């Protein structure tokens, strides 16, 4: 059975879980936004299927010039893409 222990606080905001050998547990490293970003199609696919779509990947604000739809977060972008890019 692997022993889990807390490591000292990291410079980027808090302690992380590690196993006995000192390796970080993968589920603790990946942020939830990175998980959501993995659900997005590639930039090439986005530009091909939605040519008017502009996404700020830092703030996740987006606007589609073709339909005038816009959103403030990645969840609204995923909902927009799942609807096929139609207006809400």
C-alpha positions as CSV (number, residue, x, y, z in Angstrom):
1,X,0.0,0.0,0.0
2,X,1.5,3.4,-1.0
3,X,1.9,6.0,1.6
4,X,0.7,9.4,0.7
5,X,2.1,12.5,2.4
6,X,1.8,16.2,1.9
7,X,4.8,18.0,0.5
8,X,5.7,21.5,1.6
9,X,3.7,24.3,0.0
10,X,4.6,24.9,-3.6
11,X,5.4,28.3,-4.9
12,X,2.3,28.3,-7.2
13,X,-0.2,28.0,-4.4
14,X,-0.3,25.3,-1.8
15,X,0.8,21.7,-1.1
16,X,0.4,18.9,-3.5
17,X,-0.1,15.2,-2.7
18,X,2.7,12.8,-3.4
19,X,3.2,9.1,-3.0
20,X,6.0,7.5,-1.0
21,X,8.6,7.8,-3.7
22,X,8.0,11.6,-4.0
23,X,6.2,11.5,-7.3
24,X,3.2,13.9,-7.5
25,X,-0.2,12.2,-7.9
26,X,-1.3,13.1,-11.5
27,X,-4.9,13.9,-10.5
28,X,-3.6,16.7,-8.2
29,X,-1.5,18.4,-10.9
30,X,-4.0,18.8,-13.7
31,X,-6.2,21.8,-13.2
32,X,-10.0,21.5,-14.0
33,X,-9.6,24.1,-16.8
34,X,-7.0,21.9,-18.5
35,X,-9.4,19.0,-18.4
36,X,-12.1,21.1,-20.1
37,X,-9.6,22.4,-22.6
38,X,-9.0,18.8,-23.6
39,X,-12.7,18.6,-24.6
40,X,-12.2,21.4,-27.1
41,X,-11.5,20.6,-30.7
42,X,-8.1,21.7,-32.1
43,X,-7.6,25.2,-33.2
44,X,-7.5,24.1,-36.9
45,X,-10.9,22.3,-36.5
46,X,-12.4,25.3,-34.7
47,X,-11.3,27.7,-37.5
48,X,-12.5,25.3,-40.2
49,X,-16.0,24.6,-38.7
50,X,-16.6,28.0,-37.1
51,X,-14.6,30.6,-39.2
52,X,-16.1,33.5,-37.3
53,X,-15.3,32.1,-33.8
54,X,-12.7,33.9,-31.8
55,X,-11.6,32.5,-28.4
56,X,-9.4,34.1,-25.8
57,X,-7.7,31.0,-24.3
58,X,-6.5,33.0,-21.3
59,X,-9.9,34.3,-20.1
60,X,-12.1,31.9,-22.1
61,X,-14.2,34.7,-23.4
62,X,-15.4,34.0,-26.9
63,X,-17.5,35.5,-29.7
64,X,-18.8,34.1,-32.9
65,X,-19.0,36.9,-35.5
66,X,-21.3,34.9,-37.8
67,X,-24.1,34.3,-35.2
68,X,-23.2,37.2,-32.8
69,X,-23.2,34.6,-29.9
70,X,-20.8,35.3,-27.1
71,X,-19.8,33.9,-23.8
72,X,-17.7,34.5,-20.7
73,X,-16.4,31.1,-19.8
74,X,-15.3,27.7,-21.2
75,X,-18.6,26.0,-20.2
76,X,-20.6,28.3,-22.4
77,X,-18.2,27.7,-25.2
78,X,-18.6,24.0,-24.9
79,X,-22.4,24.4,-24.8
80,X,-22.2,26.5,-28.0
81,X,-20.0,24.0,-29.8
82,X,-22.2,21.1,-28.7
83,X,-25.3,22.8,-30.2
84,X,-23.4,23.0,-33.5
85,X,-22.8,26.7,-33.3
86,X,-26.4,27.9,-33.4
87,X,-27.5,31.0,-31.6
88,X,-28.8,30.5,-28.1
